[in-house]
Amino acid sequence: MSQPRNAVQEMTNKVFPVLEQCAGATDAAGAWPTRSIQALRDSGLLGLTLPKEVGGQGAGMADFVKVTEKIALRCGSTAMIYLMHVCGAQVIAASPSPKKSDLMKQMAAGKALATLAFSESGSRSHFWAPVSKAARNSTSTVLNCEKSFVTSAGQADYYVVSSGAINGKSPVHSTLYLVEKGAPGITYGNWNGMGLRGNASGPMTIAGCHVDDASRLTAEGEGFKALMDTVLPWFQIGNAAVSIGIADAAATAAATHAANTHFEHLGQSIAESLPGVRARLARMRIAVDSARAYLNQTVDKISSGAPDVMLFVLGSKALAAETALNVTDEAMRACGGAAFNRSLSVERNFRDARAASIMAPTTDVLYDFIGKAVTGLPLF
């Protein structure tokens, strides 16, 4: 179900001016985008995909993709924070936890920011296979996890944490838990990324953290199912939207630069003078629009339950990530020194675009999955 377009537009209109003002400073300082996140809280967008009965907007994937792409067009760091929040919110909404109604109301009201805590150094980009193990005592479950990359680490209010299932027999036997900010036993590391510098994607240590049964977000050992059914589709399409937004920002900035920057001795703009630059601009625009069309087709297939939907879910992130790499590279070349000395947003877009291809599941892993799928081999 989608919100009326004017309702979503009204929410985004409250956020975009703040993102445009803050994105450059957020990147330069590598600082958490406090004003941008507050704007998201105030706008109602944290509850965009949550049910209306808890105060959310009841929007579906199509609106989520549009909003996320437009956020990324302005600030990649804020877009990644938003993507992880929505993924965490969807897991909570789908969970059997008796806490979920109150949590969803908090998120819909902008009072709570969620995120995912999956990646571990022991399983690297195989985020679906935590090597940490939960233990059980007489009153609670005890978590001991070393998470390597957690977006919004130390900033989010709620963390959806994966851990190997108690007495689990294989790496895919996992359980998801809800851990609150400030819970005993949690410490956060620092983040100093090449790109997406404001998203606080640092390590998180969970040592001897006791969680009650109401904080279990899946049945014991059913974490992998939640990852495949809920996290994977929402994360894949959202991550693709982030990459497309970043690529579109670079393509737009390059076109504007080429049209408005002149060779004074020739009396012509760069665009008028250099057919090679015009060709680059054309390639960028075609690539961005093609990736967006593929993503929109993927959303349609998810909505209709198409039999080949998994191929498109896997392909959406792979295509968008590689598109962002290529487009931002073209934009750097088209803008030359103006991009290299950081006088344009293109250099920031170039660095932000590097993340998606190496973010789990990486492009190489996705290509392997797609290759298995088209040849009839099991993915796992």
WOVEN-V80267 format. One record per pair of residues at least 12 apart in sequence whose ideal C-beta (glycine too) atoms are under 8 Angstrom apart, sorted by the first residue. I is the first residue (numbers start at 1). J is the second residue. D is the distance in Angstrom with one decimal. If there is no record, write none. Layout:
# WOVEN-V80267
i->I j->J d->D
i->I j->J d->D
This chain:
# WOVEN-V80267
i->1 j->58 d->5.3
i->1 j->59 d->7.2
i->1 j->60 d->5.6
i->2 j->59 d->5.8
i->2 j->60 d->5.3
i->2 j->62 d->5.7
i->2 j->63 d->5.2
i->3 j->48 d->7.7
i->3 j->57 d->5.0
i->3 j->58 d->6.7
i->3 j->59 d->4.6
i->3 j->63 d->5.8
i->7 j->57 d->7.1
i->8 j->48 d->7.6
i->8 j->57 d->7.5
i->8 j->59 d->6.7
i->8 j->63 d->5.5
i->8 j->66 d->7.3
i->8 j->67 d->6.5
i->11 j->43 d->4.6
i->11 j->44 d->5.1
i->11 j->45 d->5.4
i->11 j->48 d->7.5
i->11 j->57 d->7.7
i->11 j->67 d->7.9
i->12 j->43 d->7.3
i->12 j->45 d->7.2
i->12 j->67 d->6.0
i->12 j->70 d->6.1
i->12 j->71 d->8.0
i->14 j->39 d->6.4
i->14 j->42 d->6.7
i->14 j->43 d->4.4
i->15 j->36 d->7.5
i->15 j->39 d->4.6
i->15 j->40 d->6.0
i->15 j->43 d->5.0
i->15 j->45 d->6.5
i->15 j->71 d->7.2
i->16 j->70 d->7.0
i->16 j->74 d->6.1
i->18 j->35 d->5.5
i->18 j->36 d->5.6
i->18 j->39 d->4.2
i->19 j->36 d->5.3
i->19 j->39 d->7.3
i->19 j->71 d->6.5
i->19 j->74 d->3.9
i->19 j->75 d->4.5
i->19 j->78 d->5.9
i->20 j->74 d->5.3
i->21 j->35 d->7.7
i->22 j->35 d->5.3
i->22 j->36 d->5.2
i->22 j->75 d->6.9
i->23 j->36 d->7.8
i->23 j->74 d->5.7
i->23 j->75 d->3.8
i->23 j->77 d->7.6
i->23 j->78 d->7.5
i->23 j->345 d->7.5
i->23 j->348 d->7.5
i->24 j->345 d->7.3
i->24 j->348 d->7.2
i->26 j->75 d->6.5
i->26 j->77 d->5.7
i->26 j->78 d->7.5
i->26 j->197 d->7.1
i->26 j->198 d->3.9
i->27 j->77 d->6.9
i->27 j->197 d->5.1
i->27 j->198 d->6.5
i->27 j->348 d->5.0
i->27 j->352 d->8.0
i->29 j->197 d->7.9
i->29 j->198 d->7.9
i->30 j->191 d->7.4
i->30 j->192 d->6.2
i->30 j->193 d->7.3
i->30 j->197 d->4.1
i->30 j->198 d->6.6
i->31 j->197 d->8.0
i->31 j->198 d->5.8
i->32 j->155 d->5.6
i->32 j->198 d->6.0
i->32 j->200 d->5.4
i->33 j->75 d->6.6
i->33 j->77 d->5.9
i->33 j->78 d->5.1
i->33 j->81 d->7.4
i->33 j->198 d->4.7
i->36 j->75 d->6.1
i->36 j->78 d->4.5
i->37 j->78 d->7.0
i->37 j->81 d->6.6
i->37 j->113 d->6.9
i->37 j->155 d->7.8
i->40 j->78 d->7.3
i->40 j->82 d->6.4
i->40 j->110 d->7.4
i->41 j->110 d->3.4
i->41 j->111 d->7.4
i->41 j->113 d->7.5
i->42 j->110 d->6.0
i->43 j->110 d->7.6
i->44 j->57 d->6.5
i->44 j->108 d->7.6
i->44 j->110 d->6.8
i->45 j->67 d->6.4
i->45 j->82 d->7.2
i->46 j->85 d->6.2
i->46 j->89 d->7.6
i->46 j->107 d->5.3
i->46 j->108 d->7.0
i->46 j->110 d->5.2
i->46 j->112 d->7.6
i->46 j->113 d->6.8
i->47 j->89 d->7.9
i->47 j->104 d->7.8
i->47 j->107 d->5.7
i->47 j->108 d->3.1
i->47 j->109 d->7.2
i->47 j->110 d->7.3
i->48 j->63 d->6.6
i->48 j->64 d->6.3
i->48 j->67 d->6.3
i->48 j->86 d->7.2
i->49 j->61 d->7.9
i->49 j->63 d->7.8
i->49 j->64 d->5.5
i->49 j->86 d->5.8
i->49 j->89 d->6.8
i->49 j->90 d->6.6
i->50 j->89 d->6.2
i->50 j->93 d->6.3
i->50 j->104 d->5.2
i->50 j->107 d->6.3
i->50 j->108 d->5.0
i->51 j->93 d->7.3
i->51 j->104 d->7.2
i->54 j->101 d->6.5
i->54 j->104 d->4.2
i->54 j->105 d->4.9
i->54 j->108 d->5.4
i->55 j->104 d->7.8
i->55 j->105 d->5.6
i->55 j->108 d->3.7
i->55 j->109 d->5.8
i->56 j->104 d->6.9
i->56 j->107 d->7.7
i->56 j->108 d->4.2
i->57 j->108 d->8.0
i->60 j->303 d->7.3
i->61 j->233 d->7.8
i->61 j->234 d->7.5
i->61 j->237 d->6.0
i->61 j->299 d->4.9
i->61 j->302 d->6.1
i->61 j->303 d->7.1
i->62 j->296 d->7.7
i->62 j->299 d->5.3
i->62 j->303 d->7.7
i->64 j->86 d->6.3
i->64 j->234 d->7.7
i->64 j->237 d->7.5
i->64 j->238 d->6.6
i->64 j->241 d->7.7
i->65 j->237 d->5.8
i->65 j->238 d->7.3
i->65 j->240 d->7.8
i->65 j->241 d->4.7
i->65 j->295 d->6.3
i->65 j->296 d->7.4
i->65 j->299 d->5.9
i->66 j->241 d->7.8
i->67 j->82 d->7.9
i->68 j->82 d->6.2
i->68 j->83 d->5.9
i->68 j->86 d->7.7
i->68 j->238 d->5.3
i->68 j->241 d->4.1
i->68 j->242 d->6.1
i->68 j->245 d->7.0
i->69 j->241 d->4.2
i->69 j->242 d->7.4
i->69 j->244 d->5.4
i->69 j->245 d->4.1
i->69 j->248 d->7.3
i->69 j->292 d->7.6
i->70 j->245 d->6.5
i->71 j->245 d->6.8
i->72 j->241 d->6.7
i->72 j->242 d->4.4
i->72 j->243 d->7.6
i->72 j->244 d->7.4
i->72 j->245 d->2.7
i->72 j->246 d->5.3
i->72 j->249 d->7.4
i->73 j->245 d->4.3
i->73 j->246 d->7.6
i->73 j->248 d->5.6
i->73 j->249 d->4.9
i->73 j->252 d->7.9
i->74 j->245 d->7.9
i->74 j->249 d->7.3
i->75 j->198 d->7.5
i->76 j->195 d->7.0
i->76 j->196 d->5.4
i->76 j->242 d->6.6
i->76 j->245 d->7.5
i->76 j->246 d->5.1
i->76 j->348 d->7.6
i->76 j->349 d->7.3
i->76 j->352 d->3.6
i->76 j->353 d->7.9
i->76 j->355 d->8.0
i->77 j->196 d->5.0
i->77 j->197 d->6.3
i->77 j->198 d->3.4
i->77 j->199 d->4.5
i->77 j->352 d->7.5
i->78 j->198 d->7.1
i->78 j->199 d->7.8
i->79 j->241 d->7.8
i->79 j->242 d->4.7
i->79 j->245 d->6.2
i->79 j->246 d->7.9
i->80 j->151 d->5.7
i->80 j->196 d->5.4
i->80 j->199 d->4.6
i->80 j->201 d->7.4
i->80 j->242 d->6.1
i->80 j->355 d->7.6
i->81 j->113 d->7.6
i->81 j->115 d->7.7
i->81 j->151 d->6.1
i->81 j->152 d->5.5
i->81 j->155 d->8.0
i->81 j->199 d->5.3
i->81 j->200 d->7.9
i->83 j->235 d->7.1
i->83 j->238 d->4.1
i->83 j->239 d->6.3
i->83 j->241 d->7.7
i->83 j->242 d->5.9
i->84 j->114 d->7.6
i->84 j->115 d->4.4
i->84 j->116 d->5.4
i->84 j->151 d->4.3
i->84 j->152 d->6.3
i->84 j->156 d->7.9
i->85 j->107 d->7.7
i->85 j->113 d->5.5
i->85 j->114 d->5.1
i->85 j->115 d->6.2
i->85 j->152 d->7.5
i->85 j->156 d->7.5
i->86 j->234 d->6.4
i->86 j->238 d->6.3
i->87 j->115 d->8.0
i->87 j->116 d->5.5
i->87 j->160 d->7.8
i->87 j->230 d->8.0
i->87 j->231 d->5.7
i->87 j->234 d->5.0
i->87 j->235 d->5.1
i->87 j->238 d->6.8
i->88 j->114 d->3.2
i->88 j->115 d->5.2
i->88 j->116 d->5.5
i->88 j->156 d->7.7
i->88 j->158 d->6.7
i->88 j->159 d->7.6
i->88 j->160 d->4.6
i->89 j->104 d->7.3
i->89 j->107 d->5.4
i->89 j->114 d->5.2
i->90 j->230 d->5.3
i->90 j->231 d->7.5
i->90 j->234 d->5.1
i->91 j->116 d->7.7
i->91 j->160 d->4.9
i->91 j->176 d->6.4
i->91 j->217 d->5.9
i->91 j->226 d->6.1
i->91 j->230 d->5.6
i->91 j->231 d->6.3
i->92 j->104 d->6.7
i->92 j->107 d->7.8
i->92 j->114 d->6.6
i->92 j->158 d->7.4
i->92 j->160 d->7.0
i->92 j->178 d->6.9
i->92 j->217 d->6.6
i->94 j->226 d->6.9
i->94 j->229 d->7.8
i->94 j->230 d->5.2
i->95 j->176 d->7.6
i->95 j->178 d->7.9
i->95 j->217 d->4.0
i->95 j->218 d->6.7
i->95 j->226 d->7.8
i->96 j->216 d->8.0
i->96 j->217 d->7.8
i->96 j->218 d->7.7
i->96 j->219 d->7.3
i->97 j->178 d->6.6
i->97 j->214 d->5.7
i->97 j->215 d->6.8
i->97 j->216 d->6.7
i->97 j->217 d->5.7
i->98 j->214 d->5.2
i->99 j->178 d->6.8
i->99 j->214 d->5.3
i->99 j->215 d->7.0
i->103 j->158 d->6.8
i->103 j->178 d->7.6
i->106 j->157 d->7.8
i->111 j->157 d->7.9
i->112 j->157 d->4.4
i->112 j->158 d->5.9
i->113 j->152 d->6.5
i->113 j->155 d->7.1
i->113 j->156 d->4.9
i->113 j->157 d->5.2
i->113 j->158 d->7.5
i->114 j->156 d->6.1
i->114 j->157 d->7.0
i->114 j->158 d->4.6
i->114 j->159 d->7.6
i->114 j->160 d->6.7
i->115 j->150 d->6.5
i->115 j->151 d->5.4
i->115 j->152 d->4.3
i->115 j->153 d->7.9
i->115 j->156 d->4.1
i->115 j->158 d->7.5
i->115 j->159 d->5.9
i->115 j->160 d->7.2
i->116 j->150 d->7.4
i->116 j->151 d->7.2
i->116 j->159 d->7.6
i->116 j->160 d->5.1
i->116 j->231 d->7.0
i->116 j->235 d->7.9
i->117 j->145 d->7.5
i->117 j->147 d->4.7
i->117 j->150 d->4.6
i->117 j->153 d->8.0
i->117 j->159 d->4.6
i->117 j->160 d->6.6
i->117 j->161 d->4.5
i->117 j->162 d->7.1
i->117 j->179 d->7.4
i->117 j->204 d->5.7
i->117 j->206 d->7.8
i->118 j->130 d->7.1
i->118 j->147 d->7.3
i->118 j->160 d->8.0
i->118 j->161 d->7.9
i->118 j->162 d->4.9
i->118 j->227 d->7.8
i->118 j->231 d->8.0
i->118 j->360 d->7.8
i->119 j->147 d->6.2
i->119 j->148 d->4.8
i->119 j->149 d->4.5
i->119 j->150 d->7.4
i->119 j->360 d->6.1
i->120 j->132 d->6.3
i->120 j->145 d->7.0
i->120 j->146 d->6.1
i->120 j->147 d->6.1
i->120 j->148 d->5.8
i->121 j->146 d->6.6
i->121 j->148 d->4.6
i->122 j->146 d->7.7
i->123 j->171 d->7.1
i->124 j->360 d->7.6
i->125 j->358 d->7.7
i->125 j->359 d->8.0
i->125 j->360 d->3.8
i->125 j->361 d->6.4
i->125 j->362 d->4.9
i->125 j->365 d->6.0
i->126 j->171 d->7.7
i->126 j->360 d->7.1
i->126 j->365 d->7.7
i->127 j->162 d->7.7
i->127 j->227 d->7.7
i->127 j->360 d->4.4
i->127 j->361 d->7.2
i->128 j->171 d->7.9
i->128 j->172 d->6.4
i->128 j->174 d->7.5
i->128 j->224 d->6.0
i->128 j->227 d->5.2
i->128 j->228 d->7.7
i->128 j->380 d->7.9
i->129 j->171 d->3.6
i->129 j->172 d->6.1
i->129 j->174 d->7.5
i->130 j->145 d->7.0
i->130 j->162 d->4.7
i->130 j->163 d->5.6
i->130 j->164 d->5.2
i->130 j->171 d->7.7
i->130 j->174 d->5.5
i->131 j->164 d->6.7
i->131 j->171 d->7.5
i->132 j->144 d->6.2
i->132 j->145 d->3.9
i->132 j->146 d->6.7
i->132 j->162 d->8.0
i->132 j->163 d->5.0
i->132 j->164 d->5.8
i->133 j->163 d->6.6
i->133 j->164 d->4.4
i->133 j->166 d->7.5
i->133 j->168 d->7.5
i->134 j->163 d->4.4
i->134 j->164 d->6.7
i->134 j->165 d->7.1
i->134 j->166 d->5.3
i->134 j->175 d->6.4
i->134 j->177 d->7.7
i->135 j->166 d->6.8
i->136 j->166 d->5.5
i->137 j->210 d->7.8
i->139 j->210 d->7.8
i->139 j->212 d->7.9
i->140 j->210 d->4.3
i->140 j->211 d->6.1
i->140 j->212 d->5.5
i->140 j->213 d->7.7
i->141 j->166 d->7.5
i->141 j->177 d->7.0
i->141 j->210 d->7.2
i->141 j->211 d->5.2
i->141 j->212 d->7.8
i->141 j->213 d->7.6
i->141 j->215 d->7.9
i->141 j->216 d->7.1
i->142 j->208 d->6.1
i->142 j->209 d->7.0
i->142 j->210 d->5.7
i->142 j->211 d->8.0
i->143 j->161 d->6.5
i->143 j->163 d->5.6
i->143 j->177 d->6.4
i->143 j->179 d->7.1
i->143 j->185 d->7.8
i->143 j->206 d->5.0
i->143 j->208 d->8.0
i->143 j->209 d->4.6
i->143 j->210 d->7.9
i->143 j->211 d->6.3
i->144 j->206 d->6.6
i->144 j->207 d->5.8
i->144 j->208 d->6.5
i->144 j->209 d->7.7
i->145 j->161 d->6.4
i->145 j->162 d->7.9
i->145 j->163 d->5.6
i->145 j->204 d->7.9
i->145 j->205 d->7.6
i->145 j->206 d->4.4
i->146 j->203 d->7.3
i->146 j->205 d->5.8
i->146 j->206 d->7.8
i->147 j->161 d->7.5
i->147 j->203 d->6.3
i->147 j->204 d->4.2
i->147 j->205 d->7.4
i->147 j->206 d->7.0
i->148 j->203 d->5.5
i->149 j->201 d->5.2
i->149 j->202 d->7.4
i->149 j->203 d->7.2
i->150 j->188 d->7.8
i->150 j->201 d->6.7
i->150 j->202 d->6.6
i->150 j->203 d->7.1
i->150 j->204 d->4.4
i->151 j->199 d->5.2
i->151 j->200 d->6.8
i->151 j->201 d->4.7
i->152 j->199 d->6.8
i->152 j->200 d->5.4
i->152 j->201 d->7.8
i->153 j->188 d->4.6
i->153 j->189 d->7.1
i->153 j->191 d->7.0
i->153 j->200 d->5.2
i->153 j->201 d->6.8
i->153 j->202 d->4.3
i->153 j->203 d->7.1
i->153 j->204 d->5.0
i->154 j->181 d->7.7
i->154 j->188 d->3.8
i->154 j->200 d->6.3
i->154 j->202 d->7.2
i->154 j->204 d->7.8
i->155 j->200 d->5.2
i->156 j->181 d->6.4
i->157 j->180 d->7.0
i->157 j->181 d->5.1
i->158 j->178 d->6.1
i->158 j->179 d->7.4
i->158 j->180 d->6.0
i->158 j->181 d->7.1
i->159 j->178 d->7.4
i->159 j->179 d->4.5
i->159 j->180 d->7.6
i->159 j->181 d->7.4
i->159 j->204 d->7.4
i->160 j->176 d->5.8
i->160 j->177 d->7.6
i->160 j->178 d->6.5
i->160 j->217 d->6.4
i->161 j->176 d->6.9
i->161 j->177 d->4.9
i->161 j->178 d->7.5
i->161 j->179 d->5.0
i->161 j->206 d->6.6
i->162 j->174 d->5.2
i->162 j->175 d->7.5
i->162 j->176 d->5.6
i->162 j->177 d->7.9
i->162 j->223 d->5.5
i->162 j->227 d->7.6
i->163 j->175 d->6.0
i->163 j->177 d->6.6
i->163 j->223 d->7.8
i->165 j->220 d->5.7
i->165 j->221 d->4.0
i->165 j->223 d->7.0
i->166 j->220 d->6.2
i->168 j->221 d->6.0
i->172 j->224 d->4.3
i->172 j->380 d->6.4
i->173 j->221 d->4.7
i->173 j->223 d->7.9
i->173 j->224 d->7.1
i->174 j->221 d->7.2
i->174 j->223 d->3.4
i->174 j->224 d->5.6
i->174 j->227 d->7.7
i->175 j->216 d->6.5
i->175 j->218 d->5.7
i->175 j->219 d->7.7
i->175 j->220 d->5.4
i->175 j->221 d->6.2
i->175 j->222 d->7.0
i->175 j->223 d->4.8
i->176 j->216 d->7.6
i->176 j->217 d->4.2
i->176 j->218 d->4.7
i->176 j->223 d->4.6
i->176 j->226 d->5.7
i->176 j->227 d->8.0
i->177 j->211 d->5.2
i->177 j->215 d->5.5
i->177 j->216 d->5.8
i->177 j->217 d->6.1
i->178 j->211 d->7.2
i->178 j->215 d->4.4
i->178 j->216 d->7.8
i->178 j->217 d->5.6
i->179 j->206 d->6.7
i->179 j->209 d->6.3
i->179 j->211 d->6.4
i->179 j->215 d->7.2
i->183 j->209 d->5.5
i->183 j->211 d->7.8
i->184 j->208 d->7.6
i->184 j->209 d->6.5
i->184 j->210 d->7.5
i->185 j->206 d->6.1
i->185 j->207 d->4.6
i->185 j->208 d->4.6
i->185 j->209 d->3.9
i->185 j->210 d->7.8
i->186 j->204 d->6.8
i->186 j->205 d->7.0
i->186 j->206 d->5.6
i->186 j->207 d->7.8
i->186 j->209 d->6.2
i->187 j->204 d->7.5
i->187 j->205 d->4.8
i->187 j->207 d->7.5
i->188 j->202 d->6.0
i->188 j->203 d->7.3
i->188 j->204 d->5.5
i->188 j->205 d->7.8
i->189 j->202 d->4.4
i->189 j->203 d->3.7
i->189 j->204 d->7.1
i->189 j->205 d->7.6
i->190 j->202 d->5.6
i->193 j->355 d->7.5
i->194 j->351 d->5.4
i->194 j->354 d->6.2
i->195 j->348 d->7.6
i->195 j->350 d->7.9
i->195 j->351 d->3.5
i->195 j->352 d->4.1
i->195 j->353 d->7.1
i->195 j->354 d->5.3
i->195 j->355 d->5.4
i->196 j->352 d->5.4
i->196 j->355 d->5.2
i->197 j->351 d->7.9
i->232 j->313 d->6.6
i->233 j->302 d->6.0
i->233 j->313 d->5.3
i->235 j->317 d->8.0
i->236 j->313 d->5.1
i->236 j->314 d->7.0
i->236 j->316 d->5.4
i->236 j->317 d->4.6
i->237 j->295 d->6.4
i->237 j->298 d->6.2
i->237 j->299 d->6.2
i->237 j->302 d->7.5
i->237 j->313 d->7.3
i->237 j->316 d->5.7
i->237 j->317 d->7.9
i->239 j->317 d->5.0
i->239 j->320 d->7.3
i->239 j->321 d->7.5
i->239 j->356 d->5.9
i->239 j->359 d->6.9
i->240 j->291 d->7.3
i->240 j->295 d->4.9
i->240 j->298 d->7.7
i->240 j->316 d->4.3
i->240 j->317 d->4.9
i->240 j->319 d->7.3
i->240 j->320 d->3.7
i->240 j->321 d->7.6
i->241 j->295 d->6.6
i->241 j->320 d->7.5
i->242 j->356 d->6.9
i->243 j->291 d->7.5
i->243 j->317 d->7.5
i->243 j->320 d->3.9
i->243 j->321 d->5.1
i->243 j->323 d->6.7
i->243 j->324 d->4.0
i->243 j->353 d->6.7
i->243 j->356 d->4.7
i->244 j->288 d->6.4
i->244 j->291 d->5.3
i->244 j->292 d->5.4
i->244 j->295 d->6.5
i->244 j->320 d->5.2
i->244 j->323 d->7.1
i->244 j->324 d->7.2
i->246 j->324 d->5.3
i->246 j->328 d->7.0
i->246 j->349 d->5.2
i->246 j->352 d->5.1
i->246 j->353 d->5.1
i->247 j->284 d->7.6
i->247 j->287 d->7.2
i->247 j->288 d->5.1
i->247 j->291 d->7.1
i->247 j->320 d->7.7
i->247 j->323 d->5.6
i->247 j->324 d->4.3
i->247 j->327 d->4.1
i->247 j->328 d->6.4
i->247 j->349 d->7.5
i->247 j->353 d->6.7
i->248 j->288 d->5.1
i->249 j->345 d->6.2
i->249 j->349 d->5.1
i->250 j->284 d->7.3
i->250 j->327 d->5.7
i->250 j->328 d->4.5
i->250 j->331 d->3.9
i->250 j->345 d->7.6
i->250 j->346 d->5.2
i->250 j->349 d->3.9
i->250 j->350 d->6.9
i->250 j->353 d->7.4
i->251 j->281 d->7.3
i->251 j->284 d->4.0
i->251 j->285 d->5.8
i->251 j->288 d->5.4
i->251 j->327 d->5.7
i->251 j->330 d->8.0
i->251 j->331 d->6.3
i->253 j->331 d->6.7
i->253 j->335 d->7.5
i->253 j->344 d->5.4
i->253 j->345 d->5.2
i->253 j->346 d->5.1
i->253 j->349 d->7.2
i->254 j->280 d->7.4
i->254 j->281 d->6.3
i->254 j->284 d->6.6
i->254 j->330 d->7.4
i->254 j->331 d->4.1
i->254 j->334 d->4.5
i->254 j->335 d->5.4
i->254 j->339 d->7.9
i->254 j->346 d->6.2
i->255 j->271 d->7.8
i->255 j->281 d->5.3
i->255 j->284 d->7.9
i->255 j->285 d->7.7
i->257 j->270 d->7.2
i->257 j->334 d->7.5
i->257 j->335 d->5.1
i->257 j->338 d->6.2
i->257 j->339 d->8.0
i->257 j->344 d->6.1
i->257 j->346 d->7.8
i->258 j->270 d->4.4
i->258 j->271 d->4.1
i->258 j->274 d->7.9
i->258 j->277 d->5.4
i->258 j->278 d->7.6
i->258 j->281 d->6.3
i->258 j->334 d->6.3
i->258 j->335 d->7.6
i->259 j->271 d->5.0
i->261 j->338 d->7.2
i->277 j->334 d->5.1
i->280 j->330 d->4.8
i->280 j->331 d->7.9
i->280 j->333 d->6.4
i->280 j->334 d->4.5
i->281 j->334 d->6.5
i->283 j->330 d->6.0
i->284 j->327 d->4.8
i->284 j->330 d->5.1
i->284 j->331 d->6.4
i->284 j->334 d->7.8
i->287 j->323 d->5.0
i->287 j->326 d->6.2
i->287 j->327 d->5.3
i->288 j->323 d->6.7
i->288 j->327 d->6.1
i->290 j->323 d->7.5
i->291 j->319 d->5.4
i->291 j->320 d->4.8
i->291 j->323 d->4.2
i->294 j->312 d->7.5
i->294 j->315 d->7.0
i->294 j->316 d->6.4
i->294 j->319 d->5.5
i->294 j->320 d->7.8
i->295 j->316 d->5.2
i->295 j->319 d->8.0
i->295 j->320 d->6.4
i->297 j->312 d->6.6
i->298 j->312 d->4.1
i->298 j->313 d->6.2
i->298 j->315 d->7.4
i->298 j->316 d->4.5
i->310 j->373 d->6.4
i->311 j->370 d->6.3
i->311 j->373 d->5.7
i->311 j->374 d->7.2
i->314 j->361 d->8.0
i->314 j->366 d->5.2
i->314 j->369 d->5.2
i->314 j->370 d->5.2
i->314 j->373 d->7.1
i->315 j->366 d->7.3
i->315 j->370 d->6.1
i->317 j->356 d->6.9
i->317 j->361 d->7.4
i->317 j->363 d->7.7
i->317 j->366 d->6.2
i->318 j->363 d->5.0
i->318 j->366 d->4.2
i->318 j->367 d->6.3
i->318 j->370 d->7.2
i->320 j->356 d->7.0
i->321 j->353 d->8.0
i->321 j->356 d->3.7
i->321 j->357 d->4.4
i->321 j->359 d->7.9
i->321 j->363 d->5.3
i->322 j->357 d->6.5
i->322 j->363 d->6.1
i->324 j->353 d->3.8
i->324 j->356 d->6.2
i->325 j->353 d->5.7
i->325 j->354 d->7.1
i->325 j->357 d->6.0
i->327 j->353 d->7.6
i->328 j->346 d->7.0
i->328 j->349 d->5.1
i->328 j->350 d->4.2
i->328 j->353 d->4.4
i->329 j->350 d->7.0
i->331 j->346 d->4.7
i->331 j->349 d->6.8
i->331 j->350 d->7.1
i->332 j->346 d->6.0
i->332 j->347 d->7.1
i->332 j->350 d->5.4
